[in-house]
Amino acid sequence: MRIPTIEWQVAGACNYNCTYCIQSPKYRRGRPVVEQLGKAISYFAGLEDVWEIKCSGGEAFAHPLFMEMVVPDLMNKTHHRLSVLTNFSASRRELMRFARMTQGRLSVFSASFHTEYVDVQAFANKARWFVDQLDPEVRFVVNQVVLPGRVDKALMSKAVFEEVGIRWFPQLYKVGGGVAEYPGEEAHLLQILGEDPTAKQANVAPSYFGRRCWAGVEYFTVDKDGRVWSCRTAKRHGEGLLGNLYEGTVQLLSRPKLCPWEICPCTVPANRGMIEGVGIARGASQ
């Protein structure tokens, strides 16, 4: 079963400036304006079937129009479901407002924990509070980048979140088109990842080379400038451009293709059933 999915970068700008961010500062700026957002939402409204629209950034909640236009218009003008990837810095009041606005249509809430800005126990307590406000069917997950040299700290974070009953999802640090090395930290890394983690258990940026993939057909990404890409890796290589959402030039692919890439840097396609023989859509967490 495939879940048609869009990853929409509703903001390039972020209110955090993590030293380990894989996006350089020159890309962490800019926000779509009212007219652009309206064109995107109109396009989404015209898509058949029910898609999952995953809003991300930058930081989605840092866009002044996210809660004033994006969320209400997606709820009122489209028939799709909504997910969000956020650093969870929004106030409890804003989070409650978001929960009320998306009630019955929210699929996944991914909260990224950044150790340079937030205390782990405070973050865990806030996460526990928020989960208790959400409908039971909403999938809430805390993401954390496992940094080389700090694997022991990630392991401690894992214990804190699990203590309060919050799902914790580790992501290996990506560098140079692949993943970083963790010399001398293999034992702790094994405790975090297990022997052979699936895409629902961890992001280890595997290769799906040669497998049939529906990216560009029932999955695509939209960057802050409205450019539509078949997947993140294609964008990194300057390929897979399917048009511009804000300019009305999008042409999705008509059929799946064999994956030509050596890395799949995010777990969304696998967890939405886009890659032949990989993952299952039901219960996807990212």
C-alpha angles and dihedrals in degrees: 000000000000125000109208104231139186123194106205121190097210091178136022092193120086131193089218128068104197115188091223097050109135090214114081116234093253089066095044095079141078134055132218112254128229096273093049093047090049092053091050093050091047089053092049091049089058095055115106123230121024115297129191109234109202112197118205142150154136078312117328096201090052090065106094090218098050096088095026099050117355099057098039092045093049088051097044104033103036136048095219133112123247134224130174139204111203142157086236093235093130115113121260088249092056092045091053090049090051091049092052094047094050098039111144093011103061115107110170132010110193115190116193115213113214114190094202092065110027138044110240096229093048090049092048092049091050090048092050090050092050096046089054089058095051129087110265093244093061111102110224120189136171114220123202131180109230103222123207110254091022103067090119089057090052089051090054090049090052090056093050094052094044090050090063093041099254122144110243120200120194124211123196114231112260121219135162095001092309140050129294125254121247106203114191093005099085095113094054091042090054089053089054101042105026122216101303113000121200124223088264092056104043145350106243095155097239129187121254093178113164096013120123109256132189094208108135091026108058098359131048142149128233118203126210091268093055097254113147119217129185090230143338096263092051089053091050089056093044092248136109097051108164099181137276123298094203092051095046095240102120118138114176121206117265097217140019122266136206111268110253096187133098095213138039103200099192133042098222097096093047093046092049093054096253097131118069112247094001128108130335126257099222111085094014109165107193 
